[in-house]
């Protein structure tokens, strides 16, 4: 019993001491492509128009999720798609790289920001 209480206390302490999420919505906006062959999406895009946040993704150059919605809250990214349940990811920014870890599947994908051509 004591070990269980100690582990709960240590976990709660680590959560309180965790640094706040450094990723902002502005940094998330734009197009991203998967690095390597593993990825939840091959390509994805985050857009914002006023309060509307639109999410689109592509697999094999075909639309996968079109007109979905997204929400970023304390390094938790939620993607809403009308065709199924919401997908939830822990998200971390590493420069121009974005790491998504599925909360349900415990798998990770890394993406790089696609530079816009001018």
N, C-alpha and C positions, 0 to 999 in steps of 0.2 A: 504494500500500500504506500509506504514512504517513498519508494522508488518512483511509483506512478505520479505522486504529488510533486516530487522533485522534477521529473521530466516535464510536467505541465507548467511548473513555475519557470523553468529554464526556457521553454518554448515561448511563453508569454513575454518574458524579459527580452528575448531576441527579437520578437515582433515589434515591441515598443522601441527598441534601439535601432531598428532598420531605417536606413536613409530614405527620405521621401523620393518619389519617382522623379527622375530628371527629364523624362521624355514629355514633350509638349505636343499638343495637337498640331501646331504649326510644323514641327519637325516630321510628323507622321504624314502630312499631306503630300500628295504626289504619287508617282508610280514606282513600284518595287518589283524586282524579279528574283526568283529563287537562285541560290548559289548551289551548284551541284544538282544531283538528280532527285534529291529528296526535298519535298516541300508540300505544305498543305495546299498551296496554290503555286502555279508556275509563274504567274504574273498577277499583280493586284494593284489597285489604285484607290486612294483615299481622297475624297473631294469634300469641300465644305462650301455651302452657299447659304449665308446667313446662319440660321440655326439648323438647317438640314445638313446631315452628314451622309454622303453616299459612298457605298463600297461596291466595287466591281472586281471580278477576277476572271482569269482566262486559263484554260488548260489546253495544250496542243493548238494554240492560236484560235480557240473557240471560246465564246463566253461560257463561264461556269456559273458565276453568281452575277446577276445583272440587276442594278437598282436596289441592292441591299442597303442596309443602314449600319453604321458603326458608332461605337461609344468608347472613349478612353477615359478611364477613371483609376487613378493611383496605380499605374502600370498594369492595369487589367483591361484588355481589349476585348470587347464583345461585338460580334458580327451577327446581325439579324438578317435572315433571308426568309422570304415568304414561303419557300418550298420545304422548310424544315426547322428544327429547333436552333436556337442561337448557339454559336460556337464561341467558346471563351478561351482566351489565351493570356498567359503572363507574357508581358512584352518588355524587352530591354533594348536600349539603343547603344550601339557601339560605333560611334562616328557615323559613317554613311552606311552602316550595317544595322539591320533590325533582326532581333532574335525573337521568334514566337515559340512559346512552349504551351502545348495543349494541356489544359487543366484536366481533361478527361482521359486522354490517351498517354499523357506523360512523354510525348515525343516532341522533338524540337526541329525547327526549320530556320534557316538563316537566309536573309534577303539583302540585296544591295539596292540602293536608290538609283533609279534610272535618271540620268541627267537629261534635261530638256534641251532639244536642239533648237538653236536660234537662227 
